[in-house]
């Protein structure tokens, strides 16, 4: 299991996680924003790399 999957599972289970550093939080938000835009434009068939 990847670290991200463990983190997501912990979050769903209500396990508290340490606070994110400010730069990590900004990076995460930028990635999520880009993913939302791609999904909105291309739907679930979107590909990140062509």
C-alpha positions, 0 to 999 in steps of 0.5 A: 500500500502506498503512503498516500493510500494509507494517509487517505485511509487514516483520514477516512477512519478519523485518525488525526494526521500531523499538520501539513507544511505550508509549501506542501499544502500549497502544492497539494492545492495546486495539484488538486486544482489542476486535476479538477480542471482536467476532469471538468474539461475532459471527463473521466477519460482524461489522461495526464500524459499523452 
